[in-house]
Amino acid sequence: MGCLLALLALISPRLVLFLLWLFDDIIGRAFDGWAVPVLGFFLLPWTTLSYVAFWDWGPGRHVTGVEWFFVILAFVIDLGAYFGGSRGRRGDY
């Protein structure tokens, strides 16, 4: 199931977040409330997905060490989707 979700994440991280919300409680365990996951779903899907994935990864059930590098990398990818799209529309290559 994990490999299927990883392949689906390459297509749409929002789809994987929705499937995780529907079939698993990992998002509810990773976040205390509902506001941050909902905002993350709409504004920063890669960041939310990587935080949820790495939160459940280790034995301590929290993001530590090098895992933060991947969460920050996902944040940069999310920002690149917003700002790279406007740059492409302007024609600045």
Steps between C-alpha positions, in 0.01 A plus 500: 500500500789735577654461154167572334459817706854607412429460129170685533680781687710563190179571312305683769598549865148626572356166387731314737411735787133438430553122491697511825224703662237258368666168585750575778525721808861604445409862420295526818789362703760727339306824559315612812215683329328514164604848380865428412428185294221675310719802423784265409273307266412812303819710528797269567413141406857371460604646835198355677548159341871485586437613859234233544721232343805582712296550816395136487841375383705474818442344839445834675207607280640843420717663233866527598844548353545446129126448456457877536721541191245308294208696646679826411579362154129427452425858609740632236329278240163643602633855471654416163161389375354840587782728389626289211158505340485879497850516357398263220194708414718812466736318265814554712702189431 
